[in-house]
Each structure stands twice: as structure tokens, then as C-alpha cells.
Amino acid sequence: MRNILWSLLFLSFSVFSQQDKLITHFMYDKMSINPGSTAFDITNDAGICGTSIYRNQWDKVNGAPNSAVLNVEANLSRFFPGGIGISFYHDAIGFARQNNVLLNYSYPLSLGNAGTLGIGIGVGIMNYGMKPDWVPPTSNPDPSLPTDWSAVNLDLNFGLYFKGKNYYAGFSSTHLSESLMEGPNNLAENFQSARHYYLMGGKSFPDIAGGDIDVQTLLRTDMVKFSADINARYIYDLSGNDLWGGLSYRTSDAISFMVGYSPMKELSVGYSYDLTINKLASISRGSHELFVKYCIYIPPPPIQKIHHPRWL
């Protein structure tokens, strides 16, 4: 009986735990879910930005997700068309570990005064595995319990991203290959990546009460489950540096409070706290998220002038 229960448990884990990461700072994590947005937020024609996000979800809940994201993207339009980037994502849920690495490219297509459309693709790998730490009730471990294993397979993303003067919109799909990570001779331990679909959008309202207001949303589904994030921030210009605060709502999960600061043009830092509103509220102390972004801008080449001695 116990063997049947474990098999059902891991079969259900394999089938239903396909939802991608949930990030409150999703406005700084566009590239990993929509390669069409690669480097679009780097306004300098030669700049490189790195963004790191760490999320501790459902604090004090044993086995709850812990996620880390690192995105590095570059706008090198001075040298060749398009933006390039690499995204890395790590997620730990219970015994499960997932790592995704993708190379992203976005080709910008100008639509005149309307804006620019980015057509992007991400190609990489997904690594999934488990590292159980069982505490058997007897001295002899149960041979039916899963053991350590991991597998690697192809991962593909595609995205369209449109950016206008004060707004943006995007559509994308992740895990197009729906790759299968096979466990060791046990069908219940296989992991089938599920294709996800995303809609994103945002609009800025400048010069309101001495600052700017931006409203952004992200909708996600794997055609089994659906969730949506809605975020609003007030950004205040503090002596040339941005200071912001905001609120987010995620359906059936949390209400979030955000604060952030840019002490200089190149650096931004932020923190968010998610107040759990689902059935885990009685045992969860909420979710914590830290965000850091740093950019390096390549200065324009010096303008060279030639003077004829006769005209000095």
C-alpha cells in the first residue's frame, strides 16, 4: 500500500507541478520568459545590464520554493542589430531541483512612429532532478522510495515584444519543446516540461504629483492553471535618483508591497514582501524577494576632427 501511495504522489508531482516561477519583480525579469524583450529596456545604444532576483516563497513552510534568477543582457545596436542576453534560473521545491540556462536574441523591427517590435528566440537547456533526504521509520530504507537522479534536455522560448513611447506589450511561450526528463527506470519520477503562455503589458503616466506612475500586468498559463499579476508603482525623482513604492496582487496567492531605490543611473535595488492570502496563510510568514540591477554603458566614440594647418 505504501508503494502505491508513493507512486501516486510522484505521479501527481510529475503531472501537475509544471507552473513556472512566480516573481513579484516580473517587470525586471522579462527576458527569461519573453526573449523578444531582450535589451529593450537598455536605452543606451551600447550597454550591458545584469539583474539578479532571489525569492524565498512562503517563508517557514517546509519544502516551499526558493528561486534565483540571473539575467545578463546587452544592447549593442551600435555594432550590430538586435539585443543578446543569457538567462539563468534555479528553483528548489522540496526534493526537486530545476536549472534553466538560455541564450536569447531579439531582432528589432521598427514600426515607424508607433514603436518597435522585438522578435526573439531563446535556446538552451533545462536540468531537472531530485535529491531526496529520507528518514525511514526503520533501519532498512524502503527500496520503493525514489533516489537521487537528474536529467538534461533541450529548452526553447519564443516571444514578441512591442515597445511604444510610454507603454509596452508582449506575448511569449516558454518550453516550446516540452522536453521529457527521464528518471531511473521509474515512470513516476519522469518530469515532463509543459509549454507556458504569457501576456505582459505596462503603461507609464509621467509627471503626476512630482513623480511617475507605472501600471504593469503579467498573465501566465500552462493551459491547466492560470494566474495573473497586477502591479502599480509610484516613482519619485529624488535629486536625480529614483525612489519608488508599489503594490501588487497575484490571483489566489498574495498581495505584495514593494520598495526600491536607484542611488545612481547604473544601479537599482529593491525588496518586496508578499502577504499570503491563500490556504497557506495560517502557516506561511509570507514571501520575501530581493532585486539588484547594475548596468555598464559604453561611452560613444570620440568625434575626430581634422584641421588643415592653413586654416588654424
Residue pairs with C-beta under 8 A, 6 or more apart in sequence:
2 142
2 144
3 142
3 144
6 142
6 144
6 145
6 146
6 188
7 144
7 188
10 146
10 186
10 188
10 189
11 187
11 188
13 96
14 188
14 189
14 190
14 191
14 192
15 192
16 224
17 93
17 96
18 192
18 193
18 194
18 196
18 222
18 224
19 196
19 220
19 222
19 225
19 227
20 33
20 174
20 196
20 220
20 222
21 55
21 65
21 67
21 69
21 89
21 91
22 55
22 57
22 65
22 227
22 229
22 250
22 253
23 29
23 53
23 55
23 67
23 69
23 289
24 55
24 229
24 231
24 248
24 250
24 254
24 256
24 258
24 272
24 274
24 287
24 289
25 53
25 258
25 270
25 272
25 289
25 291
26 200
26 216
26 218
26 229
26 231
27 202
27 216
27 231
28 51
28 53
28 270
28 291
28 293
29 51
29 53
29 69
29 71
30 37
30 40
30 41
30 161
30 170
30 200
31 37
31 38
31 71
31 73
31 85
31 87
31 104
32 69
32 71
32 87
32 89
32 100
32 102
32 122
33 157
33 159
33 172
33 174
33 196
33 198
33 200
33 220
34 120
34 157
34 159
34 160
34 161
34 170
34 171
34 172
34 198
34 200
35 85
35 102
35 104
35 105
35 106
35 120
35 121
35 122
35 157
35 158
35 159
35 172
36 106
36 117
36 118
36 119
36 120
36 158
36 159
36 160
36 161
36 170
36 172
37 106
37 118
37 120
37 159
37 161
37 168
37 170
38 73
38 82
38 83
38 84
38 85
38 104
38 105
38 106
38 118
38 120
39 49
39 73
39 74
39 75
39 76
39 82
39 83
39 84
39 85
39 106
40 83
40 106
40 108
40 116
40 118
40 161
40 163
40 168
41 49
42 48
42 49
42 73
42 74
42 75
42 83
42 295
43 75
44 75
44 297
44 298
45 75
45 77
45 78
46 75
46 76
46 77
46 78
46 79
46 297
46 298
46 300
47 74
47 75
47 295
47 296
47 297
47 298
48 72
48 73
48 74
48 75
48 295
48 296
48 298
49 72
49 73
49 74
49 293
49 294
49 295
49 296
50 70
50 71
50 72
50 293
50 294
50 295
51 69
51 70
51 71
51 72
51 291
51 292
51 293
52 68
52 69
52 70
52 71
52 291
52 292
52 293
53 67
53 68
53 69
53 289
53 290
53 291
53 292
54 67
54 68
54 69
54 289
54 290
55 65
55 66
55 67
55 68
55 69
55 287
55 288
55 289
56 64
56 66
56 287
56 288
56 289
57 64
57 65
57 66
57 67
57 274
57 287
58 64
58 65
58 276
58 280
58 284
58 286
58 287
59 284
59 285
59 286
59 287
59 288
60 283
60 284
60 285
61 280
61 283
61 284
63 93
63 94
63 95
64 93
64 284
65 91
65 92
65 93
66 91
66 92
66 93
67 89
67 90
67 91
67 92
68 89
68 90
68 91
69 87
69 88
69 89
69 90
70 87
70 88
70 89
71 85
71 86
71 87
71 88
72 85
72 86
72 87
73 83
73 84
73 85
73 86
73 104
74 83
74 84
74 85
75 83
76 83
76 84
77 83
77 108
78 298
81 107
81 108
82 105
82 106
82 107
82 108
83 104
83 105
83 106
83 108
83 118
84 103
84 104
84 105
85 103
85 104
85 105
86 101
86 102
86 103
86 104
87 100
87 101
87 102
87 104
87 122
87 124
88 99
88 100
88 101
89 98
89 99
89 100
89 101
90 97
90 98
90 99
91 97
91 98
91 99
92 98
95 130
95 131
95 132
95 133
95 146
96 128
96 129
96 130
97 127
97 128
97 129
97 130
97 131
97 150
98 126
98 127
98 128
99 126
99 127
99 128
100 124
100 125
100 126
100 127
100 155
101 124
101 125
102 122
102 123
102 124
102 155
102 157
103 122
103 123
103 124
104 120
104 121
104 122
104 157
105 120
105 121
105 122
106 118
106 119
106 120
106 159
106 161
107 118
107 119
107 120
108 116
108 117
108 118
109 116
109 117
109 118
109 119
110 116
111 117
111 162
114 164
115 162
115 163
115 164
115 165
116 162
116 163
117 160
117 161
117 162
118 159
118 160
118 161
118 162
118 163
119 160
120 157
120 158
120 159
120 160
120 161
120 172
121 156
121 157
121 158
121 159
122 155
122 156
122 157
122 158
122 159
122 174
123 155
123 156
124 155
124 156
125 152
125 153
125 154
125 155
126 152
126 153
126 154
126 155
126 175
126 179
126 181
126 193
127 150
127 151
127 152
127 181
128 150
128 151
128 181
128 191
128 193
129 148
129 149
129 150
129 151
129 181
130 146
130 148
130 149
130 150
130 183
130 189
131 148
132 145
132 146
132 147
132 148
134 141
134 142
134 145
136 142
136 145
146 183
146 186
146 188
146 189
147 184
149 183
149 184
149 189
150 181
151 181
151 182
151 183
151 191
152 181
153 177
153 179
153 180
153 181
153 193
154 177
154 179
155 174
155 175
155 177
155 179
155 193
156 175
156 176
156 177
157 172
157 173
157 174
157 175
157 176
158 172
158 173
158 176
159 170
159 171
159 172
159 173
159 198
160 170
160 171
160 172
161 168
161 169
161 170
161 172
162 168
162 169
162 170
166 203
166 204
166 205
166 206
167 201
167 202
167 203
167 204
168 200
168 201
168 202
169 199
169 200
169 201
169 202
170 198
170 199
170 200
170 201
171 197
171 198
171 199
171 200
172 197
172 198
172 200
173 195
173 196
173 197
173 198
174 195
174 196
174 198
175 193
175 194
175 195
175 196
176 195
177 193
178 192
178 193
178 194
178 195
179 192
179 193
180 190
180 191
180 192
180 193
181 190
181 191
181 192
181 193
182 190
183 189
183 190
183 191
194 222
194 223
194 224
195 222
195 223
196 220
196 221
196 222
197 220
197 221
197 222
197 223
198 218
198 219
198 220
199 217
199 218
199 219
200 216
200 217
200 218
200 219
201 216
201 217
202 214
202 215
202 216
202 217
203 214
203 215
203 216
204 212
204 213
204 214
205 212
205 213
205 214
205 215
206 212
210 236
210 237
211 234
211 235
211 236
211 237
212 234
212 235
212 237
213 232
213 233
213 234
213 235
214 232
214 233
214 235
215 230
215 231
215 232
216 230
216 231
216 232
217 228
217 229
217 230
217 231
218 228
218 229
219 226
219 227
219 228
219 229
220 226
220 227
220 228
221 227
226 251
227 250
227 251
227 252
227 253
228 250
228 251
229 248
229 249
229 250
230 248
230 249
231 246
231 247
231 248
231 256
231 258
232 246
232 247
232 248
233 244
233 245
233 246
233 258
234 244
234 245
234 246
235 242
235 243
235 244
236 242
236 243
236 244
241 261
241 262
241 263
241 264
242 260
242 261
242 262
242 268
243 260
243 261
243 262
244 258
244 259
244 260
244 261
244 270
245 257
245 258
245 259
245 260
246 257
246 258
246 259
247 255
247 256
247 257
247 258
248 254
248 255
248 256
248 258
248 272
248 274
249 255
249 256
250 256
250 274
252 277
252 278
253 274
253 276
253 277
253 278
254 274
254 275
254 276
254 277
254 278
254 286
254 287
255 274
255 275
255 277
256 272
256 273
256 274
256 275
257 272
257 273
257 275
258 270
258 271
258 272
259 270
259 271
259 272
260 268
260 269
260 270
260 271
260 291
261 268
261 269
261 270
262 268
262 269
263 269
265 295
266 294
266 295
266 296
266 297
267 292
267 293
267 294
267 295
268 291
268 292
268 293
268 294
269 291
269 292
269 293
270 290
270 291
270 292
271 288
271 289
271 290
271 291
272 288
272 289
272 291
273 286
273 287
273 288
273 289
274 286
274 287
274 288
274 289
275 286
276 284
276 286
276 287
